[in-house]
Amino acid sequence: MEDFLGKLLLSLLTLGSIISLFSFFLARPLILLITQESYLSTPLSFGSDTALQLMAFPMFLGMIITFCFYLLLHEHRWKWLLTFTTFSAALSVTFNSALIPQFGFMGAAMTSVFIHLFLTTGLLIVSLRFTKVSIPFSKLCQWFAFSLVTGLSLFAMAPFITSSLSTILLSGAMLGFSLVLLFLFGLPPANFVGVTRH
């Protein structure tokens, strides 16, 4: 069971890395695909792309939260989930009420970051009290190396994206490159298939 949970968490961490890194480094061209240029940030103001970059971190944390939900529900510890989600909802309303009037959508994004950090920290601590999860240190190193190479590759590629067509083509190529990296770093997509079969 420990090995299975470790594979599940590692799969979620890998998926979270891909989603968050693409959202952060390709925020501007991705936003431009679905909106007008007036929605983008400028040197003097934030834009939708800034919010997407800020939301990249909660996207990653959301994978860990999902894992903790699975663990606590499996262990019939729903009271912990109810406690944390209720408190998080109250915090969210409080922070949004304070930040949105002053910072607008960026205030909502900042609230999301804080709430996700709170939920991730609290639920992970509680979950690991009831269930052991085993991930070999070597696998964590492989995941970190995969994330680092993917992030650097996206950073290097971003300046070459100058149009909607280049966004689609280069993003697709980078996604394919990420799949190749999964195999090179010993994190094959087969892991996801193996987890779902359990």
Backbone torsions as a table, in degrees:
resi	resn	phi	psi	omega
1	MET	NA	-39.5	179.6
2	GLU	-61.2	-41.7	-179.3
3	ASP	-66.6	-41.8	179.1
4	PHE	-62.1	-45.5	178.8
5	LEU	-64.4	-35.6	176.8
6	GLY	-63.8	-43.3	178.2
7	LYS	-64.7	-39.2	179.0
8	LEU	-63.6	-46.2	179.5
9	LEU	-64.6	-42.1	179.5
10	LEU	-63.1	-39.3	177.6
11	SER	-63.6	-42.2	179.4
12	LEU	-67.8	-38.7	177.1
13	LEU	-62.8	-41.6	179.4
14	THR	-65.0	-46.7	178.2
15	LEU	-62.3	-41.1	178.6
16	GLY	-63.2	-38.5	178.2
17	SER	-61.5	-45.9	-178.6
18	ILE	-61.8	-48.4	-177.8
19	ILE	-63.5	-47.2	-175.8
20	SER	-69.7	-39.1	-179.6
21	LEU	-67.6	-41.8	176.6
22	PHE	-63.1	-41.7	-179.0
23	SER	-65.7	-36.4	-177.0
24	PHE	-76.4	-51.4	-173.3
25	PHE	-80.9	-23.3	-179.7
26	LEU	-113.1	24.6	-175.9
27	ALA	-58.3	-47.5	-175.8
28	ARG	-63.6	-52.1	179.4
29	PRO	-66.5	-32.6	178.8
30	LEU	-67.4	-41.6	177.5
31	ILE	-65.1	-38.8	-178.9
32	LEU	-66.5	-22.4	176.9
33	LEU	-66.6	-30.4	-172.6
34	ILE	-115.6	-6.5	-179.8
35	THR	-136.3	-178.3	176.9
36	GLN	-90.2	165.1	-177.7
37	GLU	-63.4	-23.4	-179.1
38	SER	-65.7	-17.1	179.8
39	TYR	-85.4	-8.5	-177.1
40	LEU	-82.4	159.5	179.8
41	SER	-72.8	157.7	175.6
42	THR	-128.5	171.6	177.4
43	PRO	-59.3	-19.0	-176.7
44	LEU	-108.2	-7.5	-177.3
45	SER	-150.8	155.6	176.0
46	PHE	-79.3	159.6	177.2
47	GLY	-138.8	-175.6	-179.7
48	SER	-62.4	-31.9	178.7
49	ASP	-67.4	-33.7	176.5
50	THR	-64.6	-42.7	179.1
51	ALA	-63.9	-39.5	179.1
52	LEU	-65.1	-39.5	176.4
53	GLN	-61.9	-41.1	179.2
54	LEU	-67.5	-34.3	-178.8
55	MET	-77.4	-10.6	179.8
56	ALA	-60.8	-36.8	-179.8
57	PHE	-66.9	-48.7	174.7
58	PRO	-59.3	-30.8	177.6
59	MET	-61.0	-42.0	177.9
60	PHE	-68.0	-46.0	-179.7
61	LEU	-62.8	-29.8	179.3
62	GLY	-59.8	-30.0	177.4
63	MET	-67.0	-40.7	178.7
64	ILE	-68.5	-39.1	177.6
65	ILE	-62.2	-41.9	177.5
66	THR	-59.3	-42.9	178.6
67	PHE	-61.8	-44.2	-180.0
68	CYS	-64.8	-38.4	176.5
69	PHE	-59.2	-45.5	179.7
70	TYR	-59.0	-46.9	-178.3
71	LEU	-62.1	-48.5	-175.7
72	LEU	-68.0	-36.9	176.5
73	LEU	-67.9	-38.3	177.9
74	HIS	-63.4	-34.8	-179.7
75	GLU	-91.0	6.6	179.2
76	HIS	58.4	40.0	178.2
77	ARG	-106.3	49.2	-174.6
78	TRP	-65.9	-23.4	-179.4
79	LYS	-64.5	-35.7	176.5
80	TRP	-65.1	-41.2	178.4
81	LEU	-62.1	-44.9	-179.5
82	LEU	-62.3	-41.5	-178.9
83	THR	-63.9	-48.4	-176.9
84	PHE	-69.4	-41.5	-178.9
85	THR	-68.9	-37.0	177.6
86	THR	-65.3	-45.7	179.2
87	PHE	-65.3	-37.7	178.4
88	SER	-65.4	-38.8	178.4
89	ALA	-63.6	-41.7	178.6
90	ALA	-65.1	-42.4	177.5
91	LEU	-63.2	-40.3	-179.0
92	SER	-61.8	-45.4	178.7
93	VAL	-62.7	-42.1	-179.6
94	THR	-63.5	-49.4	-178.4
95	PHE	-67.7	-40.0	178.6
96	ASN	-63.9	-39.5	179.4
97	SER	-63.6	-32.8	-178.2
98	ALA	-85.7	-35.7	-171.8
99	LEU	-94.8	-35.5	-176.4
100	ILE	-63.1	-43.3	178.4
101	PRO	-59.4	-29.5	-177.4
102	GLN	-93.1	-38.5	-174.1
103	PHE	-115.2	-3.1	179.0
104	GLY	66.1	-138.0	-176.7
105	PHE	-64.2	-25.0	176.1
106	MET	-67.8	-31.6	175.6
107	GLY	-64.8	-40.6	177.1
108	ALA	-64.8	-38.9	178.5
109	ALA	-66.1	-40.8	178.1
110	MET	-63.9	-38.9	176.6
111	THR	-61.9	-42.5	179.6
112	SER	-60.8	-41.7	178.2
113	VAL	-60.6	-47.3	-178.6
114	PHE	-63.8	-45.0	-178.3
115	ILE	-64.6	-41.9	178.6
116	HIS	-65.3	-38.1	176.2
117	LEU	-63.3	-43.3	179.4
118	PHE	-63.1	-48.1	-179.2
119	LEU	-64.1	-43.7	-179.3
120	THR	-60.9	-48.6	-178.5
121	THR	-63.2	-50.3	-177.0
122	GLY	-65.5	-49.3	-176.8
123	LEU	-68.0	-34.8	179.5
124	LEU	-67.3	-42.6	178.3
125	ILE	-61.5	-46.0	-178.8
126	VAL	-67.1	-43.9	-177.3
127	SER	-60.9	-43.7	-177.1
128	LEU	-73.4	-10.4	173.1
129	ARG	-72.3	-30.7	-174.4
130	PHE	-102.8	-21.5	-175.4
131	THR	-138.6	137.0	176.5
132	LYS	-89.5	136.2	178.4
133	VAL	-124.0	128.9	-176.0
134	SER	-117.0	116.9	172.9
135	ILE	-126.1	118.1	178.2
136	PRO	-56.3	141.7	-179.8
137	PHE	-58.6	-34.6	179.3
138	SER	-62.7	-36.6	178.8
139	LYS	-69.1	-37.7	176.4
140	LEU	-63.6	-38.8	177.2
141	CYS	-64.7	-39.8	178.2
142	GLN	-65.3	-40.7	177.6
143	TRP	-63.8	-42.8	179.7
144	PHE	-63.7	-43.3	179.6
145	ALA	-63.7	-41.7	177.0
146	PHE	-59.2	-47.0	-178.8
147	SER	-64.0	-40.6	-179.1
148	LEU	-64.7	-47.0	-179.3
149	VAL	-66.2	-41.0	178.7
150	THR	-62.8	-45.0	179.4
151	GLY	-62.6	-44.8	178.8
152	LEU	-64.5	-37.6	179.1
153	SER	-66.1	-42.0	177.9
154	LEU	-65.7	-39.9	178.3
155	PHE	-61.3	-41.7	-179.7
156	ALA	-71.8	-30.3	-176.3
157	MET	-81.9	-30.1	-172.7
158	ALA	-51.2	-43.4	-178.6
159	PRO	-63.1	-19.7	-178.0
160	PHE	-86.4	-5.6	179.0
161	ILE	-89.4	107.4	-174.0
162	THR	-121.9	-2.5	-179.1
163	SER	-152.6	171.5	178.9
164	SER	-62.5	-39.9	-179.7
165	LEU	-64.9	-43.1	179.4
166	SER	-67.5	-31.1	176.3
167	THR	-61.7	-47.2	-178.3
168	ILE	-66.7	-47.0	-175.8
169	LEU	-67.9	-48.1	-177.2
170	LEU	-72.1	-34.0	176.2
171	SER	-65.6	-41.2	176.4
172	GLY	-63.9	-40.7	178.5
173	ALA	-65.4	-39.4	180.0
174	MET	-68.7	-34.7	176.9
175	LEU	-65.4	-40.7	175.9
176	GLY	-63.9	-39.9	177.3
177	PHE	-63.1	-37.1	178.4
178	SER	-64.1	-37.7	178.1
179	LEU	-65.3	-38.1	176.6
180	VAL	-64.1	-41.3	179.0
181	LEU	-61.9	-34.3	178.7
182	LEU	-57.8	-42.8	178.9
183	PHE	-70.5	-41.2	-178.1
184	LEU	-63.9	-34.3	-178.7
185	PHE	-95.9	10.9	177.2
186	GLY	72.6	27.4	177.7
187	LEU	-122.7	63.5	-172.6
188	PRO	-70.1	153.2	174.5
189	PRO	-56.9	-19.5	178.4
190	ALA	-60.0	-24.5	176.9
191	ASN	-59.0	-40.4	-179.6
192	PHE	-66.6	-39.1	178.5
193	VAL	-65.8	-41.5	179.8
194	GLY	-62.7	-37.9	179.7
195	VAL	-68.6	-42.8	-177.6
196	THR	-67.1	-27.6	179.5
197	ARG	-69.9	-23.5	179.1
198	HIS	-73.5	NA	NA
